[in-house]
Amino acid sequence: MKNKNIDIYKIADEAGVSKSTVSRVINNKAGVKDSTRKKVSKVIKDLNYKPNSSAKGLASKKTQTIGLVISDITDPFFAMFVKGAERKAMEANYNMMLANSHWVVEEELKCIQMFEEGRVDGILMISGGSEKRLDSYLNNLATHNLDIVVVDRKIENEKIPKLNSDNVDAGYRATKYLIDLGHKKIAHIKGEDVASSDASRDRVRGYQKALAEAGIKEEIIYPGYFAREEANQATKKLMAEHPEVTAIFYSSDMMAIGGLKALKSMELRVPEDVSIIGIDGIEMAALMDPPITTLAQPAFEMGYLGMEKLINKLNGEASNSHTEDVIFQMELIERDSTSKLD
């Protein structure tokens, strides 16, 4: 069992060496005589000392800890992203600290500042925020050599690698899919107005592009705030004000789930009366009645690759692959929540 009263200073005192020498031994670094290394190693063994990440970081100036900022841990998409990031961190022997911003820019800034002050080696963040003050803060951190990788955010800084899904294409394909089924009265429940979401805005652009190409002039857009209950209320409001709508494109599966519940409460059948489609590809959407058609994002892969890029950057690998931006395409999964318009 680890002796909690033993620390690196005690080891240094017992071995008659400096704490930096002890740290070099713990981290298996060069610059220590064999005889000294053996003496320090014996003291460590005799005192049953188990070095923690702080002790290991004294020589390397690293904590072996990465901060991860997400928008909503209760959303299965983000939970799967975290699993992917965690898998890579564990493979590379890094610890991971998680912070949840709740889609609030002020909270996102607090999360980043907390990690900065808590001395993590780098930050991986997936969130929709794209406000000038947040981008400015991130740019300043990157300039001062804190490594950052961002997902689902557009930021003009070559020092910050970015991973993004092609959200314009996703919005376009979701809407065109409904158009190809014969629908003309198509509404969109967006996620925007929450942390100034780049993903939401791009999906709106895709929706608008598909309508324009099909010669459909009427755009029917309501905010759902990337939340199930808010989308539920938005759907009720939408259908009360636009009963002619025959199809709804939701900017996330969680919102589509909320919308499905709302439509059922209004005694509207899915897909017979209203077809619905979402984005993300979360497992819960497949378990609904009916299962929800979606464009799936590779959430686990996004988390894994985002963490891999950050760790490669931290380790200063010769390859420049970690600096290249990555664009993910989404996969259309057809289910029973959509059908041709009679």
Salt bridges, closest charged atoms under 4 A:
GLU14 OE2 - LYS10 NZ 3.16
ASP46 OD2 - LYS42 NZ 2.76
GLU106 OE2 - ARG133 NH2 2.68
GLU107 OE2 - LYS110 NZ 3.62
GLU108 OE2 - ARG153 NH2 3.13
GLU131 OE1 - ARG133 NE 2.88
ASP135 OD1 - ARG153 NE 3.80
ASP147 OD1 - LYS313 NZ 2.86
ASP169 OD2 - ARG173 NH1 3.40
ASP180 OD2 - LYS176 NZ 3.11
ASP198 OD1 - ARG201 NH2 2.78
ASP202 OD2 - LYS154 NZ 2.77
ASP202 OD1 - ARG205 NH1 2.37
GLU218 OE1 - LYS185 NZ 3.08
GLU241 OE2 - LYS237 NZ 3.11
GLU244 OE2 - HIS242 ND1 3.09
ASP273 OD1 - ARG269 NH2 3.10
GLU308 OE2 - LYS88 NZ 3.92
ASP325 OD1 - LYS162 NZ 3.91
